Amino acid sequence: MSESTFIPQNIILQNESVLLRPLELSDFDHLLPFSLQEPELWKYSLEPASGAENLEKYIRKAIQARAKGTEFPFVVFDKTTNRYAGSTRFYDIQPHFQTLQLGYTWYGKDFQGTALNKNCKLLLLTYAFETLGMQRVEFRADNNNQRSKAAMRSIGCQVDGVLRSNMPTYQSDVRRDSIVLSILRDEWFNGVKTNLEQKIKNR
């Protein structure tokens, strides 16, 4: 199976609370309110989608990466409020090494601090480990992004380390330190999945 067909192009992941489906150009209208009204969502992003022009570029680039098989972006729909909530994706997909990264995740302010993120991560990690057969799922973030780091730890990620001056940011002459976290296949089956399910149930 080639990388471009490793993940079915029509995949839908869902439970009673959230639906993840492939990001499409038509989702521009669904996501534009966040882009215009909450530009701070991309404060720590390497590819900001604030403003209509940036959002269109963001979506087009994500879809092009999906066609190449290196990334798979989703749009996030919150079933509990019947509203579009944001986006997330698999990226750096390497079937031969049984690894991928999970990131480019953002949600509107109304959805932050809810059970949405944990539900999304449960669906994505279950698919990565139990359908795709991944051995490792990696997460990265700006080391200054305390909210993101706390969210990753809360779903069971272990900190691998910090890559100093790892990536340029969209701010001129500014580079970021990237924190690297991960979940391994054995960890997923030996407690991480169960703990995540319990946290969702207890909310």
RAZI-V247370 format. One line per field, one symbol per residue. ss: DSSP state (H for helix, E for strand, C for the rest). psi: psi as a letter, one per 20 degrees, with the letter a starting at -180 (. if undefined). Layout:
ss: ???
psi: ???
This chain:
ss: CCHHHCCCCCCEEECCCEEEEECCHHHHHHHHHHHHHCHHHHCCCCCCCCCHHHHHHHHHHHHHHHHHCCEEEEEEEECCCCEEEEEEEEEEEEHHHCEEEEEEEEECHHHCCCCHHHHHHHHHHHHHHHCCCCCEEEEEEECCCHHHHHHHHHCCCEEEEEEEEEEECCCCCCEEEEEEEEEEHHHHHHHHHHHHHHHHHHC
psi: prhhjgppijpppqaihqpprpprhiighhighghhilhihkhjqhnqkpqgghgggggghghhhghijhrnqqqppohhilqphbqrqqrlonhhilqrqpbkpqqqhiipjajgghgghggghggghigikqhppqqqrpiinhggghgghhijqqphapoplgqqrippkpqqpppprrpqghhgikhggghghhhghi.
